[in-house]
Amino acid sequence: MGDDPSDPQTDSGYDATGVPTFDSVREKIERRYETSIGAQELDSETPEGRTVEKQFEDRQRAAADRLEQIRKSMHEGEH
């Protein structure tokens, strides 16, 4: 009792040949994903994280404005 790989209480995440089981791989991926999401949420709550988000939004807005200016200047020559 305890060292039997078929015993669900001692599931090590590997089968008898040493290959990871599907469930253990899925759990590991889900844990990493949840950690990643949590880190992103924490980052967005910090002043630095909000500053980076604001910079990104400002750049996106500036790029869209510049693109609109370019489009208008291209159409001015058509009249």
HELIX and SHEET records of a PDB file:
HELIX    1   1 PRO A    8  THR A   10  5                                   3    
HELIX    2   2 PHE A   22  GLU A   45  1                                  24    
HELIX    3   3 PRO A   47  GLU A   76  1                                  30    
END                                                                             
